[in-house]
């Protein structure tokens, strides 16, 4: 488990009662349950922070695309699809050589 640090927390009576019941039912200590809850909470916070960073990056990308579209206009969908097909054909050809 590694090094543990002592922390004192104050719980409301119903929180302490609920934790005590969980601990007794699961054969664990209140401390173990609190550590698990903290671990899950911190993990969730990390994931939320990562999602927020990703959303911000997507918003910046959208702004960048809008700026390019204003400056240069947008590509005709047919031209873009043709370029994608050619790229896929080239990749397919390259993959055949590798196999």
C-alpha atoms as a printed R data frame, in Angstrom:
   type eleno elety resid chain resno       x      y       z
1  ATOM     1    CA   UNK     A     1   0.000  0.000   0.000
2  ATOM     2    CA   UNK     A     2   2.906  2.359   0.526
3  ATOM     3    CA   UNK     A     3   3.250  5.255   2.900
4  ATOM     4    CA   UNK     A     4   0.071  6.504   4.509
5  ATOM     5    CA   UNK     A     5  -0.420  9.986   5.939
6  ATOM     6    CA   UNK     A     6  -2.653 10.751   8.872
7  ATOM     7    CA   UNK     A     7  -5.507 13.124   8.134
8  ATOM     8    CA   UNK     A     8  -8.228 14.175  10.493
9  ATOM     9    CA   UNK     A     9 -11.651 14.800   9.012
10 ATOM    10    CA   UNK     A    10 -14.926 15.784  10.579
11 ATOM    11    CA   UNK     A    11 -18.003 13.905   9.416
12 ATOM    12    CA   UNK     A    12 -21.654 14.579   9.930
13 ATOM    13    CA   UNK     A    13 -23.361 11.952  12.102
14 ATOM    14    CA   UNK     A    14 -25.204 10.324   9.202
15 ATOM    15    CA   UNK     A    15 -22.002 10.177   7.150
16 ATOM    16    CA   UNK     A    16 -20.126  8.472   9.989
17 ATOM    17    CA   UNK     A    17 -23.010  6.047  10.555
18 ATOM    18    CA   UNK     A    18 -23.206  5.205   6.846
19 ATOM    19    CA   UNK     A    19 -19.464  4.658   6.570
20 ATOM    20    CA   UNK     A    20 -19.512  2.486   9.684
21 ATOM    21    CA   UNK     A    21 -22.302  0.350   8.231
22 ATOM    22    CA   UNK     A    22 -20.454 -0.031   4.928
23 ATOM    23    CA   UNK     A    23 -17.236 -0.925   6.713
24 ATOM    24    CA   UNK     A    24 -18.936 -3.547   8.858
25 ATOM    25    CA   UNK     A    25 -20.835 -5.029   5.908
26 ATOM    26    CA   UNK     A    26 -17.700 -5.234   3.718
27 ATOM    27    CA   UNK     A    27 -15.303 -6.238   6.475
28 ATOM    28    CA   UNK     A    28 -13.196 -3.144   5.901
29 ATOM    29    CA   UNK     A    29 -12.209 -0.130   7.931
30 ATOM    30    CA   UNK     A    30 -13.736  3.311   7.549
31 ATOM    31    CA   UNK     A    31 -10.269  4.513   6.544
32 ATOM    32    CA   UNK     A    32 -10.113  2.044   3.657
33 ATOM    33    CA   UNK     A    33 -13.490  3.196   2.388
34 ATOM    34    CA   UNK     A    34 -12.546  6.874   2.680
35 ATOM    35    CA   UNK     A    35  -9.263  6.241   0.815
36 ATOM    36    CA   UNK     A    36 -11.188  4.473  -1.960
37 ATOM    37    CA   UNK     A    37 -13.694  7.324  -2.222
38 ATOM    38    CA   UNK     A    38 -10.865  9.882  -2.381
39 ATOM    39    CA   UNK     A    39  -9.018  7.807  -5.017
40 ATOM    40    CA   UNK     A    40 -12.155  7.598  -7.205
41 ATOM    41    CA   UNK     A    41 -12.908 11.298  -6.742
42 ATOM    42    CA   UNK     A    42  -9.373 12.337  -7.689
43 ATOM    43    CA   UNK     A    43  -9.442 10.064 -10.730
44 ATOM    44    CA   UNK     A    44 -12.764 11.586 -11.820
45 ATOM    45    CA   UNK     A    45 -11.335 15.079 -11.389
46 ATOM    46    CA   UNK     A    46  -8.319 14.149 -13.533
47 ATOM    47    CA   UNK     A    47 -10.628 12.823 -16.242
48 ATOM    48    CA   UNK     A    48 -12.813 15.931 -16.120
49 ATOM    49    CA   UNK     A    49  -9.732 18.149 -16.384
50 ATOM    50    CA   UNK     A    50  -8.494 16.129 -19.376
51 ATOM    51    CA   UNK     A    51 -11.897 16.395 -21.064
52 ATOM    52    CA   UNK     A    52 -11.907 20.155 -20.447
53 ATOM    53    CA   UNK     A    53  -8.450 20.460 -22.051
54 ATOM    54    CA   UNK     A    54  -9.585 18.397 -25.035
55 ATOM    55    CA   UNK     A    55 -12.747 20.471 -25.433
56 ATOM    56    CA   UNK     A    56 -10.701 23.668 -25.324
57 ATOM    57    CA   UNK     A    57  -8.362 22.281 -27.997
58 ATOM    58    CA   UNK     A    58 -11.333 21.369 -30.197
59 ATOM    59    CA   UNK     A    59 -12.777 24.855 -29.762
60 ATOM    60    CA   UNK     A    60  -9.417 26.363 -30.796
61 ATOM    61    CA   UNK     A    61  -9.330 24.054 -33.812
62 ATOM    62    CA   UNK     A    62 -12.838 25.170 -34.768
63 ATOM    63    CA   UNK     A    63 -11.758 28.823 -34.478
64 ATOM    64    CA   UNK     A    64  -8.714 28.077 -36.633
65 ATOM    65    CA   UNK     A    65 -10.853 26.349 -39.273
66 ATOM    66    CA   UNK     A    66 -13.273 29.288 -39.308
67 ATOM    67    CA   UNK     A    67 -10.381 31.711 -39.756
68 ATOM    68    CA   UNK     A    68  -8.988 29.683 -42.678
69 ATOM    69    CA   UNK     A    69 -12.445 29.435 -44.245
70 ATOM    70    CA   UNK     A    70 -12.861 33.232 -44.009
71 ATOM    71    CA   UNK     A    71  -9.433 33.884 -45.474
72 ATOM    72    CA   UNK     A    72  -9.404 31.267 -48.210
73 ATOM    73    CA   UNK     A    73 -12.957 30.034 -48.620
74 ATOM    74    CA   UNK     A    74 -14.016 26.431 -48.351
75 ATOM    75    CA   UNK     A    75 -13.164 23.512 -50.582
76 ATOM    76    CA   UNK     A    76 -15.727 22.022 -52.884
77 ATOM    77    CA   UNK     A    77 -16.844 18.703 -51.373
78 ATOM    78    CA   UNK     A    78 -16.202 16.910 -54.677
79 ATOM    79    CA   UNK     A    79 -12.578 18.084 -54.766
80 ATOM    80    CA   UNK     A    80 -12.067 16.988 -51.187
81 ATOM    81    CA   UNK     A    81 -13.640 13.588 -51.797
82 ATOM    82    CA   UNK     A    82 -11.502 13.083 -54.899
83 ATOM    83    CA   UNK     A    83  -8.358 13.894 -52.917
84 ATOM    84    CA   UNK     A    84  -9.388 11.408 -50.221
85 ATOM    85    CA   UNK     A    85 -10.000  8.673 -52.778
86 ATOM    86    CA   UNK     A    86  -6.586  9.241 -54.349
87 ATOM    87    CA   UNK     A    87  -4.934  9.162 -50.952
88 ATOM    88    CA   UNK     A    88  -6.733  5.910 -50.085
89 ATOM    89    CA   UNK     A    89  -5.626  4.363 -53.377
90 ATOM    90    CA   UNK     A    90  -2.019  5.356 -52.712
91 ATOM    91    CA   UNK     A    91  -2.156  3.954 -49.180
92 ATOM    92    CA   UNK     A    92  -3.720  0.742 -50.450
93 ATOM    93    CA   UNK     A    93  -0.949  0.397 -53.020
94 ATOM    94    CA   UNK     A    94   1.718  0.992 -50.367
95 ATOM    95    CA   UNK     A    95   0.174 -1.560 -48.022
96 ATOM    96    CA   UNK     A    96   0.233 -4.185 -50.768
97 ATOM    97    CA   UNK     A    97   3.994 -3.654 -51.137
98 ATOM    98    CA   UNK     A    98   4.551 -4.047 -47.404
99 ATOM    99    CA   UNK     A    99   2.618 -7.292 -47.112
